[in-house]
């Protein structure tokens, strides 16, 4: 079922256009990388603060609220630039274990962010003991994992 | 310059790195992750200077609190980038995007030093306020554009078939 869905994606006229158009893939990959940098920065500023590092003189919830929109919009940019790459190389992605590991962590990372991380970052500081550190550490770990697997799709698949 | 690249290319340690199955993916992956640490933090510093974000954070807080992490990322980035170059010097020697990236990094570095030693000296005057001087905002915009271009040219290095025609005519890599 999933395989036929990926075969369907690979057979779309858009996928063929992506592969035939010389500059389409490079431009989209460059935009994806720039969006990744914006996303990583927004995540790191808050995660480091959760770990008790970085901008410690600024209240955590103020920082988290400010970075929230940058994180969301850069993730949207990552999705918009990532989807065409998946479409045009759908079967390569399907047979790559790194793609599936990446997607699993992306889903877990998003759920984690919009539930636990957001709750901890927006909470009154000092009321959660060591949980902010645990959350910051897990968040950095998950998004690093996503970047590593994303890179390995292209290199080892 | 070419003979230097050729000399490195023939070194046993360069050949060993080039022929290792795991070295290239490992170095490139660490290069990308450390780029996120460095460029990600620098991007928000630049955007603070431009006035796009973190406007309630005193400007001077960012270099003190974030730069050690950004510089750690930059250090790892330089080491892995250096190793990638060391392992395949002749692949990069004829690559337009490699040289463009080096020039852009140099200009970004000059912009950073110029900002630090000229504009940033007066930071106490505009640290807490929202009105950032024009010079500082300009330095932020220039830095944002340059580092984005460094990221783009770095990615484009993989597309050796998409180099400008005038560059191909120079026959540098031949």
Interface residues (C-beta under 8 A of the other chain):
Chain A: X22 X23 X26 X29 X30 X33 X34 X36 X37 X38 X39 X40 X41 X42 X43 X44 X45 X48 X53 X54 X55 X56 X57 X58 X62 X63 X66 X67 X70 X144 X147 X148 X151 X152 X155 X156
Chain B: X24 X25 X28 X29 X32 X33 X35 X36 X37 X39 X40 X41 X42 X43 X44 X53 X54 X56 X57 X58 X61 X62 X65 X66 X69 X148 X151 X152 X154 X155 X156 X159 X162
